[in-house]
Amino acid sequence: MQIYNVDTPSIVIYNKPTTAHLHEEGGMYEYHDDIVLSGINGHSDWILEAKAWGAEAGERKTLCNFV
């Protein structure tokens, strides 16, 4: 999951989990965290994006994308 600036996508303020690889072929995976957005200009646009990748190269899916 990442949170980055709309105008400058190279500014990433959140990029977790640190271990993004799972080697399970079935079941479910959940990730929980509390995010404190301090020091961010309230009049700027940010994207919260969550993705999942498949086992094959190039196989991915964007699960959520919020502005």
N, C-alpha and C positions, 0 to 999 in steps of 0.2 A: 504494500500500500504506500502511496506517495501523496504528499501535498506539495504542490508547486505553483508558482506565480503564472498567471495567464499570459501576461505580456513578456515575461522573461522565464521560460520553462527551465532554464539552467539553475534558477534559484529554487532549490528543493529544501523545504524546512522540516520534512518528515519523510523517512524512508525505512519502513520496518515491515516485517520482522527481519532481524539480521540473518537468520537461517531460513532462507526462502525455499529450500529444497526438501521435498517430502518423497520418500521412496515407498509409499503405500499404493497399492493398486485398487483399493476399495475403501469404503467408509467415508467419514466426513472429517473435515479439518476446520477448526474455528480459531480465530485470532482476536484477542481483546486487548485494548489499551486505552488509557486515558490521555487525551491530548490537550495540553494547555497552550493556547495561542496568545502568548504575551509578546508585546513589542511589534505587533503587526498593525500596519495602517488600516483602519477600518474602512477606508474608501479605496480599497484595492481588491482585485479579483484573484481568487485562488482556486485550484482544482484539487479535489480529493479523488484519487483514482485507485481502484483495486483491480488486479489482474490475476489470472491463473494461467499457467502454462501446462501443456500436455507433455507426454513422454517423448513425442517425436519432435524433431527440429522444426521450428516455424509454427507449431501448433499452440495457439494462445487465444484467450478470450478475455475481453474487458468486461468485468462483472459489474462495476459501478463507476460512474463518472459524475461528480457533482461540482457545480461552479458556485 
